[in-house]
Amino acid sequence: MSYAQAAASGPKQSPEEARAPPIPQVEKTDESVHSLIDVDSPHVSSVPSDFESQSIKTDTQAERIELEERAEEAAKEAKAAMEKAKDKAEHKAKKGKESVRKNADNPVILGNALTVTLLGAALGVGAYRKWTRNELTAKVVGTWAGVVGLFALGDYFVSQYFFKKYPTKK
């Protein structure tokens, strides 16, 4: 059975139900006249006669141009600061390279470099072995970080003692 047949077999509509609802009518009142804008009031602004020849026509446009100028100035200042920082970093790197070349034969620096390399390798291998056996926990890492910190503190004082015997070249 189709939907049309099922609907036709049901109860019939009354004449009131079959009629379409009435179309709504626009209600006319005099109140709508009061909402019109009075053209003589001061909130309406007029446009000067040379409006088309002006380069900046609106306040919004003037604000946008001012913001763009400020952004340009800020970009120039940022670029200058970046150049200054870059030059400073390059100078520090160059100075550091010269210092390393001059002090390459200093036994304290050589000993520290060798110690850091060996300690880093030993800790890395040990941590990898613990990780492969699923024994590397935050507690283990924290403990060894503390040990490395204490070692660094001791190394600092020992190095200061030896730098008095073997001073660095500047």
FIDO-288429 format. One record per residue: residue number from 1; residue in three letters; x, y, z of N, C-alpha, C in turn. Coordinates in nm, 4 decimals. Example, Ala and Ser with C-alpha at 12.3 -4.5 7.8 and 13.67 -1.06 7.14 Angstrom:
BEGIN
KENU, 1, ALA, 1.3190, -0.5690, 0.7800, 1.2300, -0.4500, 0.7800, 1.3200, -0.3300, 0.7800
KENU, 2, SER, 1.2850, -0.2250, 0.7080, 1.3670, -0.1060, 0.7140, 1.2900, 0.0030, 0.7870
This chain:
BEGIN
KENU, 1, MET, 0.0843, -0.1164, 0.0000, 0.0000, 0.0000, 0.0000, 0.0898, 0.1241, 0.0000
KENU, 2, SER, 0.0574, 0.2208, -0.0803, 0.1362, 0.3432, -0.0898, 0.0913, 0.4425, 0.0163
KENU, 3, TYR, 0.1675, 0.5453, 0.0359, 0.1347, 0.6476, 0.1349, 0.0060, 0.7192, 0.0954
KENU, 4, ALA, -0.0094, 0.7462, -0.0334, -0.1303, 0.8152, -0.0798, -0.2535, 0.7312, -0.0512
KENU, 5, GLN, -0.2451, 0.6007, -0.0728, -0.3599, 0.5134, -0.0462, -0.3888, 0.5081, 0.1037
KENU, 6, ALA, -0.2830, 0.5042, 0.1879, -0.3033, 0.5008, 0.3322, -0.3665, 0.6302, 0.3803
KENU, 7, ALA, -0.3244, 0.7442, 0.3260, -0.3800, 0.8728, 0.3661, -0.5241, 0.8852, 0.3207
KENU, 8, ALA, -0.5560, 0.8314, 0.2006, -0.6933, 0.8395, 0.1477, -0.7879, 0.7504, 0.2267
KENU, 9, SER, -0.7393, 0.6437, 0.2841, -0.8278, 0.5532, 0.3571, -0.8585, 0.6033, 0.4983
KENU, 10, GLY, -0.7879, 0.7052, 0.5448, -0.8081, 0.7584, 0.6794, -0.9295, 0.8497, 0.6854
KENU, 11, PRO, -0.9510, 0.9151, 0.8016, -1.0664, 1.0034, 0.8173, -1.0549, 1.1261, 0.7271
KENU, 12, LYS, -1.1646, 1.1798, 0.6858, -1.1689, 1.2965, 0.5959, -1.1522, 1.4244, 0.6768
KENU, 13, GLN, -1.0949, 1.5294, 0.6114, -1.0782, 1.6591, 0.6748, -1.2107, 1.7339, 0.6767
KENU, 14, SER, -1.2249, 1.8127, 0.7815, -1.3438, 1.8980, 0.7851, -1.3184, 2.0170, 0.6933
KENU, 15, PRO, -1.4238, 2.0903, 0.6544, -1.4041, 2.2068, 0.5661, -1.3137, 2.3122, 0.6306
KENU, 16, GLU, -1.3160, 2.3276, 0.7632, -1.2304, 2.4260, 0.8293, -1.0834, 2.3833, 0.8226
KENU, 17, GLU, -1.0590, 2.2528, 0.8357, -0.9218, 2.2029, 0.8281, -0.8661, 2.2122, 0.6869
KENU, 18, ALA, -0.9488, 2.1980, 0.5884, -0.9049, 2.2012, 0.4491, -0.8726, 2.3426, 0.4040
KENU, 19, ARG, -0.9284, 2.4436, 0.4722, -0.9073, 2.5821, 0.4338, -0.7672, 2.6282, 0.4767
KENU, 20, ALA, -0.6989, 2.7069, 0.3944, -0.5668, 2.7609, 0.4259, -0.5807, 2.8699, 0.5320
KENU, 21, PRO, -0.4780, 2.8881, 0.6162, -0.4861, 2.9941, 0.7165, -0.4850, 3.1323, 0.6504
KENU, 22, PRO, -0.5424, 3.2301, 0.7165, -0.5478, 3.3629, 0.6543, -0.4079, 3.4247, 0.6443
KENU, 23, ILE, -0.3891, 3.5086, 0.5444, -0.2613, 3.5766, 0.5216, -0.2508, 3.6896, 0.6239
KENU, 24, PRO, -0.1351, 3.7013, 0.6938, -0.1221, 3.8095, 0.7911, -0.1212, 3.9450, 0.7211
KENU, 25, GLN, -0.1835, 4.0426, 0.7827, -0.1914, 4.1768, 0.7273, -0.0938, 4.2676, 0.8011
KENU, 26, VAL, -0.0373, 4.3647, 0.7318, 0.0518, 4.4623, 0.7925, -0.0347, 4.5619, 0.8678
KENU, 27, GLU, 0.0000, 4.5821, 0.9920, -0.0766, 4.6748, 1.0735, -0.0183, 4.8131, 1.0577
KENU, 28, LYS, -0.1007, 4.9091, 1.0241, -0.0539, 5.0455, 1.0003, -0.0759, 5.1285, 1.1259
KENU, 29, THR, 0.0347, 5.1911, 1.1711, 0.0257, 5.2805, 1.2865, 0.1029, 5.4070, 1.2562
KENU, 30, ASP, 0.0781, 5.5116, 1.3319, 0.1487, 5.6384, 1.3141, 0.2830, 5.6406, 1.3877
KENU, 31, GLU, 0.3106, 5.5401, 1.4692, 0.4340, 5.5363, 1.5480, 0.5584, 5.5198, 1.4597
KENU, 32, SER, 0.5440, 5.4599, 1.3435, 0.6601, 5.4371, 1.2578, 0.7190, 5.5670, 1.2060
KENU, 33, VAL, 0.6427, 5.6747, 1.2041, 0.6915, 5.8036, 1.1557, 0.7901, 5.8636, 1.2549
KENU, 34, HIS, 0.7742, 5.8353, 1.3823, 0.8601, 5.8947, 1.4837, 1.0019, 5.8385, 1.4812
KENU, 35, SER, 1.0250, 5.7247, 1.4207, 1.1583, 5.6662, 1.4190, 1.2449, 5.7158, 1.3042
KENU, 36, LEU, 1.1907, 5.8021, 1.2206, 1.2703, 5.8553, 1.1094, 1.3762, 5.9513, 1.1616
KENU, 37, ILE, 1.4881, 5.9597, 1.0917, 1.5984, 6.0468, 1.1330, 1.5681, 6.1891, 1.0904
KENU, 38, ASP, 1.5925, 6.2805, 1.1815, 1.5741, 6.4219, 1.1512, 1.7033, 6.4708, 1.0868
KENU, 39, VAL, 1.6975, 6.5135, 0.9638, 1.8181, 6.5533, 0.8909, 1.8763, 6.6835, 0.9424
KENU, 40, ASP, 1.8008, 6.7592, 1.0175, 1.8520, 6.8852, 1.0719, 1.9231, 6.8657, 1.2053
KENU, 41, SER, 1.9220, 6.7434, 1.2607, 1.9839, 6.7201, 1.3907, 2.1364, 6.7173, 1.3753
KENU, 42, PRO, 2.2092, 6.7460, 1.4834, 2.3557, 6.7560, 1.4732, 2.4278, 6.6226, 1.4528
KENU, 43, HIS, 2.3621, 6.5073, 1.4716, 2.4329, 6.3810, 1.4570, 2.4533, 6.3407, 1.3113
KENU, 44, VAL, 2.3961, 6.4120, 1.2206, 2.4183, 6.3850, 1.0785, 2.5330, 6.4742, 1.0333
KENU, 45, SER, 2.6383, 6.4150, 0.9773, 2.7526, 6.4953, 0.9354, 2.7506, 6.5149, 0.7849
KENU, 46, SER, 2.8043, 6.6245, 0.7454, 2.8100, 6.6531, 0.6016, 2.9516, 6.6294, 0.5528
KENU, 47, VAL, 2.9669, 6.6128, 0.4254, 3.0961, 6.5843, 0.3637, 3.1481, 6.7124, 0.3015
KENU, 48, PRO, 3.2761, 6.7469, 0.3251, 3.3302, 6.8685, 0.2636, 3.3350, 6.8559, 0.1113
KENU, 49, SER, 3.3391, 6.9690, 0.0465, 3.3337, 6.9692, -0.1002, 3.4592, 6.9090, -0.1627
KENU, 50, ASP, 3.5734, 6.9136, -0.0949, 3.6974, 6.8578, -0.1497, 3.7195, 6.7132, -0.1063
KENU, 51, PHE, 3.6155, 6.6416, -0.0716, 3.6234, 6.5054, -0.0211, 3.6938, 6.4110, -0.1174
KENU, 52, GLU, 3.6610, 6.4163, -0.2434, 3.7192, 6.3250, -0.3426, 3.8681, 6.3492, -0.3627
KENU, 53, SER, 3.9154, 6.4698, -0.3410, 4.0580, 6.4988, -0.3632, 4.1428, 6.4680, -0.2401
KENU, 54, GLN, 4.0799, 6.4368, -0.1258, 4.1548, 6.4052, -0.0044, 4.2189, 6.2673, -0.0165
KENU, 55, SER, 4.3435, 6.2531, 0.0349, 4.4097, 6.1219, 0.0304, 4.3528, 6.0299, 0.1381
KENU, 56, ILE, 4.3173, 6.0855, 0.2542, 4.2564, 6.0075, 0.3620, 4.1140, 6.0564, 0.3783
KENU, 57, LYS, 4.0201, 5.9673, 0.3545, 3.8805, 6.0081, 0.3500, 3.8037, 5.9792, 0.4785
KENU, 58, THR, 3.8480, 5.8816, 0.5609, 3.7712, 5.8459, 0.6802, 3.8638, 5.8355, 0.8015
KENU, 59, ASP, 3.8044, 5.8420, 0.9193, 3.8813, 5.8257, 1.0432, 3.9394, 5.6856, 1.0510
KENU, 60, THR, 3.8638, 5.5871, 1.0060, 3.9106, 5.4490, 1.0086, 4.0340, 5.4325, 0.9200
KENU, 61, GLN, 4.0293, 5.4969, 0.8039, 4.1430, 5.4902, 0.7131, 4.2651, 5.5589, 0.7760
KENU, 62, ALA, 4.2442, 5.6694, 0.8440, 4.3547, 5.7398, 0.9098, 4.4139, 5.6532, 1.0210
KENU, 63, GLU, 4.3286, 5.5879, 1.0995, 4.3769, 5.4996, 1.2059, 4.4559, 5.3828, 1.1484
KENU, 64, ARG, 4.4059, 5.3257, 1.0380, 4.4752, 5.2128, 0.9760, 4.6132, 5.2549, 0.9271
KENU, 65, ILE, 4.6215, 5.3715, 0.8638, 4.7501, 5.4208, 0.8134, 4.8465, 5.4456, 0.9295
KENU, 66, GLU, 4.7947, 5.5013, 1.0404, 4.8787, 5.5249, 1.1572, 4.9293, 5.3931, 1.2164
KENU, 67, LEU, 4.8420, 5.2923, 1.2230, 4.8831, 5.1611, 1.2735, 4.9878, 5.0975, 1.1836
KENU, 68, GLU, 4.9707, 5.1128, 1.0526, 5.0690, 5.0564, 0.9595, 5.2047, 5.1241, 0.9765
KENU, 69, GLU, 5.2042, 5.2557, 0.9985, 5.3303, 5.3274, 1.0190, 5.3987, 5.2810, 1.1471
KENU, 70, ARG, 5.3195, 5.2632, 1.2538, 5.3760, 5.2141, 1.3800, 5.4330, 5.0735, 1.3622
KENU, 71, ALA, 5.3603, 4.9887, 1.2892, 5.4073, 4.8521, 1.2660, 5.5379, 4.8531, 1.1860
KENU, 72, GLU, 5.5480, 4.9431, 1.0884, 5.6718, 4.9542, 1.0096, 5.7883, 4.9951, 1.0982
KENU, 73, GLU, 5.7649, 5.0943, 1.1858, 5.8699, 5.1392, 1.2763, 5.9126, 5.0267, 1.3704
KENU, 74, ALA, 5.8139, 4.9543, 1.4232, 5.8450, 4.8428, 1.5137, 5.9242, 4.7349, 1.4406
KENU, 75, ALA, 5.8887, 4.7088, 1.3157, 5.9609, 4.6082, 1.2374, 6.1055, 4.6527, 1.2133
KENU, 76, LYS, 6.1249, 4.7812, 1.1855, 6.2610, 4.8319, 1.1650, 6.3430, 4.8198, 1.2929
KENU, 77, GLU, 6.2801, 4.8545, 1.4072, 6.3508, 4.8438, 1.5346, 6.3849, 4.6985, 1.5668
KENU, 78, ALA, 6.2917, 4.6092, 1.5393, 6.3154, 4.4670, 1.5651, 6.4279, 4.4144, 1.4757
KENU, 79, LYS, 6.4287, 4.4588, 1.3506, 6.5338, 4.4141, 1.2591, 6.6704, 4.4648, 1.3053
KENU, 80, ALA, 6.6743, 4.5897, 1.3516, 6.8007, 4.6453, 1.4014, 6.8471, 4.5693, 1.5255
KENU, 81, ALA, 6.7526, 4.5364, 1.6140, 6.7882, 4.4609, 1.7346, 6.8382, 4.3214, 1.6978
KENU, 82, MET, 6.7748, 4.2586, 1.5985, 6.8183, 4.1256, 1.5540, 6.9593, 4.1324, 1.4958
KENU, 83, GLU, 6.9876, 4.2341, 1.4172, 7.1213, 4.2490, 1.3590, 7.2255, 4.2691, 1.4692
KENU, 84, LYS, 7.1883, 4.3514, 1.5689, 7.2810, 4.3769, 1.6789, 7.3081, 4.2481, 1.7567
KENU, 85, ALA, 7.2023, 4.1714, 1.7844, 7.2183, 4.0462, 1.8581, 7.2995, 3.9456, 1.7773
KENU, 86, LYS, 7.2761, 3.9435, 1.6460, 7.3507, 3.8518, 1.5596, 7.5000, 3.8872, 1.5592
KENU, 87, ASP, 7.5279, 4.0165, 1.5476, 7.6681, 4.0600, 1.5498, 7.7334, 4.0255, 1.6830
KENU, 88, LYS, 7.6587, 4.0454, 1.7916, 7.7122, 4.0149, 1.9247, 7.7399, 3.8656, 1.9390
KENU, 89, ALA, 7.6470, 3.7823, 1.8896, 7.6649, 3.6368, 1.8980, 7.7835, 3.5920, 1.8130
KENU, 90, GLU, 7.7964, 3.6500, 1.6939, 7.9099, 3.6147, 1.6082, 8.0416, 3.6550, 1.6742
KENU, 91, HIS, 8.0412, 3.7715, 1.7399, 8.1623, 3.8170, 1.8085, 8.1978, 3.7223, 1.9225
KENU, 92, LYS, 8.0958, 3.6808, 1.9997, 8.1199, 3.5873, 2.1102, 8.1722, 3.4539, 2.0583
KENU, 93, ALA, 8.1130, 3.4049, 1.9498, 8.1568, 3.2771, 1.8935, 8.3018, 3.2870, 1.8450
KENU, 94, LYS, 8.3336, 3.3981, 1.7803, 8.4700, 3.4168, 1.7304, 8.5683, 3.4244, 1.8476
KENU, 95, LYS, 8.5275, 3.4958, 1.9517, 8.6117, 3.5069, 2.0701, 8.6292, 3.3708, 2.1373
KENU, 96, GLY, 8.5214, 3.2913, 2.1419, 8.5282, 3.1574, 2.2008, 8.6197, 3.0655, 2.1216
KENU, 97, LYS, 8.6125, 3.0722, 1.9889, 8.7000, 2.9895, 1.9055, 8.8469, 3.0252, 1.9269
KENU, 98, GLU, 8.8732, 3.1561, 1.9355, 9.0110, 3.1996, 1.9593, 9.0605, 3.1510, 2.0951
KENU, 99, SER, 8.9738, 3.1579, 2.1955, 9.0107, 3.1127, 2.3290, 9.0405, 2.9629, 2.3297
KENU, 100, VAL, 8.9595, 2.8856, 2.2572, 8.9822, 2.7406, 2.2511, 9.1153, 2.7122, 2.1805
KENU, 101, ARG, 9.1434, 2.7841, 2.0725, 9.2695, 2.7624, 2.0010, 9.3895, 2.7967, 2.0890
KENU, 102, LYS, 9.3797, 2.9069, 2.1626, 9.4911, 2.9496, 2.2467, 9.5146, 2.8538, 2.3631
KENU, 103, ASN, 9.4059, 2.7963, 2.4163, 9.4165, 2.7118, 2.5357, 9.4047, 2.5630, 2.5054
KENU, 104, ALA, 9.4290, 2.5227, 2.3832, 9.4162, 2.3819, 2.3458, 9.5189, 2.2941, 2.4172
KENU, 105, ASP, 9.6280, 2.3518, 2.4602, 9.7301, 2.2721, 2.5283, 9.7227, 2.2836, 2.6809
KENU, 106, ASN, 9.6223, 2.3519, 2.7343, 9.6077, 2.3667, 2.8792, 9.5582, 2.2333, 2.9374
KENU, 107, PRO, 9.6313, 2.1754, 3.0327, 9.5945, 2.0437, 3.0860, 9.4610, 2.0441, 3.1622
KENU, 108, VAL, 9.4241, 2.1544, 3.2210, 9.2973, 2.1599, 3.2951, 9.1797, 2.1509, 3.1967
KENU, 109, ILE, 9.1868, 2.2251, 3.0891, 9.0792, 2.2238, 2.9892, 9.0734, 2.0884, 2.9200
KENU, 110, LEU, 9.1890, 2.0324, 2.8878, 9.1915, 1.9001, 2.8259, 9.1333, 1.7945, 2.9208
KENU, 111, GLY, 9.1697, 1.8016, 3.0472, 9.1186, 1.7061, 3.1458, 8.9669, 1.7188, 3.1622
KENU, 112, ASN, 8.9166, 1.8427, 3.1664, 8.7715, 1.8626, 3.1780, 8.6980, 1.8108, 3.0549
KENU, 113, ALA, 8.7524, 1.8374, 2.9379, 8.6875, 1.7906, 2.8150, 8.6833, 1.6379, 2.8115
KENU, 114, LEU, 8.7947, 1.5745, 2.8475, 8.8005, 1.4284, 2.8490, 8.7048, 1.3705, 2.9536
KENU, 115, THR, 8.7001, 1.4323, 3.0708, 8.6112, 1.3853, 3.1781, 8.4647, 1.3972, 3.1369
KENU, 116, VAL, 8.4267, 1.5100, 3.0794, 8.2872, 1.5294, 3.0370, 8.2495, 1.4299, 2.9283
KENU, 117, THR, 8.3409, 1.4051, 2.8361, 8.3133, 1.3100, 2.7290, 8.2942, 1.1687, 2.7836
KENU, 118, LEU, 8.3865, 1.1252, 2.8682, 8.3763, 0.9901, 2.9244, 8.2538, 0.9746, 3.0142
KENU, 119, LEU, 8.2264, 1.0751, 3.0975, 8.1102, 1.0692, 3.1851, 7.9799, 1.0679, 3.1038
KENU, 120, GLY, 7.9736, 1.1481, 3.0004, 7.8540, 1.1503, 2.9143, 7.8317, 1.0177, 2.8451
KENU, 121, ALA, 7.9406, 0.9588, 2.7951, 7.9282, 0.8292, 2.7280, 7.8852, 0.7215, 2.8273
KENU, 122, ALA, 7.9470, 0.7195, 2.9465, 7.9115, 0.6177, 3.0470, 7.7662, 0.6316, 3.0912
KENU, 123, LEU, 7.7221, 0.7539, 3.1150, 7.5829, 0.7751, 3.1554, 7.4855, 0.7396, 3.0429
KENU, 124, GLY, 7.5220, 0.7719, 2.9209, 7.4358, 0.7399, 2.8069, 7.4209, 0.5908, 2.7879
KENU, 125, VAL, 7.5327, 0.5172, 2.7938, 7.5281, 0.3708, 2.7781, 7.4501, 0.3084, 2.8933
KENU, 126, GLY, 7.4762, 0.3555, 3.0153, 7.4047, 0.3012, 3.1313, 7.2550, 0.3283, 3.1238
KENU, 127, ALA, 7.2182, 0.4478, 3.0818, 7.0761, 0.4810, 3.0693, 7.0104, 0.3975, 2.9600
KENU, 128, TYR, 7.0824, 0.3748, 2.8492, 7.0255, 0.2926, 2.7415, 7.0037, 0.1491, 2.7900
KENU, 129, ARG, 7.0994, 0.0957, 2.8628, 7.0839, -0.0420, 2.9149, 6.9655, -0.0501, 3.0110
KENU, 130, LYS, 6.9516, 0.0477, 3.0983, 6.8371, 0.0485, 3.1903, 6.7057, 0.0589, 3.1121
KENU, 131, TRP, 6.7059, 0.1415, 3.0082, 6.5838, 0.1614, 2.9285, 6.5430, 0.0327, 2.8561
KENU, 132, THR, 6.6422, -0.0397, 2.8015, 6.6092, -0.1639, 2.7296, 6.5545, -0.2697, 2.8242
KENU, 133, ARG, 6.5924, -0.2667, 2.9530, 6.5406, -0.3623, 3.0523, 6.4181, -0.3068, 3.1258
KENU, 134, ASN, 6.3659, -0.1893, 3.0794, 6.2510, -0.1215, 3.1423, 6.2760, -0.0904, 3.2893
KENU, 135, GLU, 6.3983, -0.0540, 3.3219, 6.4332, -0.0189, 3.4594, 6.4620, 0.1309, 3.4736
KENU, 136, LEU, 6.4513, 0.2051, 3.3659, 6.4806, 0.3485, 3.3693, 6.3563, 0.4229, 3.4184
KENU, 137, THR, 6.3629, 0.4705, 3.5409, 6.2499, 0.5411, 3.6011, 6.2903, 0.6842, 3.6317
KENU, 138, ALA, 6.1934, 0.7639, 3.6703, 6.2208, 0.9031, 3.7056, 6.3112, 0.9097, 3.8285
KENU, 139, LYS, 6.2964, 0.8145, 3.9186, 6.3795, 0.8116, 4.0390, 6.5260, 0.7874, 4.0030
KENU, 140, VAL, 6.5505, 0.6953, 3.9091, 6.6875, 0.6658, 3.8657, 6.7475, 0.7872, 3.7960
KENU, 141, VAL, 6.6684, 0.8469, 3.7073, 6.7177, 0.9647, 3.6341, 6.7464, 1.0781, 3.7311
KENU, 142, GLY, 6.6574, 1.1013, 3.8280, 6.6787, 1.2075, 3.9258, 6.8010, 1.1841, 4.0116
KENU, 143, THR, 6.8206, 1.0613, 4.0516, 6.9372, 1.0275, 4.1333, 7.0664, 1.0565, 4.0577
KENU, 144, TRP, 7.0731, 1.0083, 3.9341, 7.1943, 1.0300, 3.8554, 7.2129, 1.1768, 3.8178
KENU, 145, ALA, 7.1029, 1.2511, 3.8008, 7.1158, 1.3952, 3.7743, 7.1774, 1.4637, 3.8967
KENU, 146, GLY, 7.1374, 1.4216, 4.0164, 7.1979, 1.4751, 4.1381, 7.3449, 1.4406, 4.1489
KENU, 147, VAL, 7.3800, 1.3182, 4.1133, 7.5207, 1.2756, 4.1165, 7.6030, 1.3595, 4.0186
KENU, 148, VAL, 7.5477, 1.3819, 3.8984, 7.6189, 1.4631, 3.7991, 7.6345, 1.6058, 3.8499
KENU, 149, GLY, 7.5314, 1.6600, 3.9154, 7.5403, 1.7945, 3.9711, 7.6482, 1.8059, 4.0773
KENU, 150, LEU, 7.6537, 1.7080, 4.1663, 7.7583, 1.7086, 4.2691, 7.8971, 1.6953, 4.2069
KENU, 151, PHE, 7.9078, 1.6095, 4.1045, 8.0354, 1.5937, 4.0354, 8.0769, 1.7263, 3.9702
KENU, 152, ALA, 7.9802, 1.7961, 3.9071, 8.0117, 1.9234, 3.8419, 8.0581, 2.0261, 3.9435
KENU, 153, LEU, 7.9945, 2.0282, 4.0594, 8.0348, 2.1215, 4.1644, 8.1783, 2.0919, 4.2110
KENU, 154, GLY, 8.2073, 1.9645, 4.2338, 8.3430, 1.9265, 4.2735, 8.4440, 1.9588, 4.1651
KENU, 155, ASP, 8.4080, 1.9317, 4.0396, 8.4974, 1.9591, 3.9271, 8.5270, 2.1082, 3.9170
KENU, 156, TYR, 8.4260, 2.1915, 3.9441, 8.4461, 2.3359, 3.9382, 8.5549, 2.3787, 4.0366
KENU, 157, PHE, 8.5440, 2.3342, 4.1614, 8.6420, 2.3756, 4.2614, 8.7810, 2.3181, 4.2334
KENU, 158, VAL, 8.7866, 2.1939, 4.1876, 8.9161, 2.1346, 4.1523, 8.9770, 2.2090, 4.0343
KENU, 159, SER, 8.8945, 2.2425, 3.9352, 8.9455, 2.3155, 3.8184, 8.9959, 2.4536, 3.8586
KENU, 160, GLN, 8.9265, 2.5225, 3.9491, 8.9717, 2.6540, 3.9939, 9.1099, 2.6445, 4.0611
KENU, 161, TYR, 9.1297, 2.5390, 4.1366, 9.2593, 2.5171, 4.2008, 9.3688, 2.4983, 4.0954
KENU, 162, PHE, 9.3396, 2.4143, 3.9933, 9.4403, 2.3878, 3.8907, 9.4588, 2.5051, 3.7949
KENU, 163, PHE, 9.3563, 2.5899, 3.7790, 9.3727, 2.7080, 3.6932, 9.4720, 2.8063, 3.7546
KENU, 164, LYS, 9.4911, 2.7993, 3.8861, 9.5924, 2.8854, 3.9484, 9.7329, 2.8392, 3.9090
KENU, 165, LYS, 9.7490, 2.7076, 3.8930, 9.8789, 2.6542, 3.8501, 9.8971, 2.6671, 3.6992
KENU, 166, TYR, 9.7875, 2.6439, 3.6237, 9.7920, 2.6484, 3.4765, 9.6886, 2.7502, 3.4278
KENU, 167, PRO, 9.7204, 2.8795, 3.4339, 9.6200, 2.9802, 3.3941, 9.5892, 2.9763, 3.2438
KENU, 168, THR, 9.4711, 3.0236, 3.2092, 9.4309, 3.0266, 3.0686, 9.4947, 3.1474, 3.0007
KENU, 169, LYS, 9.5103, 3.1367, 2.8702, 9.5659, 3.2467, 2.7893, 9.4490, 3.3269, 2.7338
KENU, 170, LYS, 9.4620, 3.4577, 2.7425, 9.3526, 3.5437, 2.6938, 9.3847, 3.6119, 2.5665
